[in-house]
Amino acid sequence: MSDVLNGEPLDLLFRKARTHNIWHDKPVEESLLQQVYELARMGPTSANMGPMRIVFVKSPEAKERLKPALDPGNVDKTMKAPVTAIIGMDVHFYEKLPKLFPHADAKAWFKDLPANVLEYIALRNSSLQGAYFMLAARALGLDCGPMSGFNNAKVDEAFFAGTSIKSNFLCNLGYGDASKLYPRSPRLSFEEACKLV
Ligand SMILES: Cc1cc2nc3c(=O)[nH]c(=O)nc-3n(C[C@H](O)[C@H](O)[C@H](O)COP(=O)(O)O)c2cc1C
């Protein structure tokens, strides 16, 4: 087995992968979402805390619940996407640490931290997991449309009321219509973005 990816897999994950806004009318099965999560959960997080929690919004009823929280520019594409993942984060992630980091009392490291610090830690790690999730989705043939243009408080009220979970970002999922893409925007070069010291 080769231990590097070449050519097409790299195109699929990065070079030809795009953020999609227009979706083919092709459903996304729950079994595929499960496979995406099974891969994404393997990516690293601090103390293996894995704070990401996901609600997959698929039914028309749930989409209607999400709609009032969306910025106007995100409504149409989200309503038409086969599935919208709410990438959330459990700010009381430390409750799961006895299971997830069993070789040390990691819960004690976090449980008394101020709420803003817990949220900062959860945001960092759930954002990483959200990125793993998008790469896993691409690896399994799905297209993604991530969005931060929404009202977090409204999403939290509609989907996470009474829990310690807060929304991080949204990600439409499905099979994108590549013929409707805008030209790819530039990225910073290595010289612009990186320094070797
Ligand atoms: C965290 C995040 C939030 C984003 N929020 C929005 C959004 O609210 N609405 C939107 O149309 N696009 C949004 N985008 C899409 C970006 O503009 C897009 O991913 C970027 O321009 C790269 O496009 P490309 O993947 O096609 O190269 C978001 C992307 C990310 C990763």
The ligand as an ORCA input file, in Angstrom:
! r2SCAN-3c Opt
* xyz 0 1
  C     -16.168     28.903      7.756
  C     -16.682     29.336      6.399
  C     -17.721     30.222      6.328
  C     -18.234     30.607      5.082
  N     -19.368     31.377      5.046
  C     -19.994     31.559      3.869
  C     -21.286     32.166      3.825
  O     -21.881     32.523      4.856
  N     -21.876     32.307      2.618
  C     -21.267     31.916      1.467
  O     -21.868     32.061      0.393
  N     -20.049     31.328      1.472
  C     -19.399     31.138      2.643
  N     -18.181     30.489      2.678
  C     -17.584     30.024      1.403
  C     -16.220     30.658      1.086
  O     -16.390     31.932      0.546
  C     -15.494     29.712      0.107
  O     -15.275     28.484      0.768
  C     -14.160     30.283     -0.363
  O     -14.348     31.441     -1.118
  C     -13.363     29.255     -1.185
  O     -14.093     28.852     -2.295
  P     -13.607     27.554     -3.133
  O     -13.617     26.408     -2.149
  O     -14.633     27.367     -4.208
  O     -12.250     27.832     -3.651
  C     -17.640     30.119      3.894
  C     -16.564     29.240      3.990
  C     -16.089     28.833      5.216
  C     -14.971     27.818      5.280
*
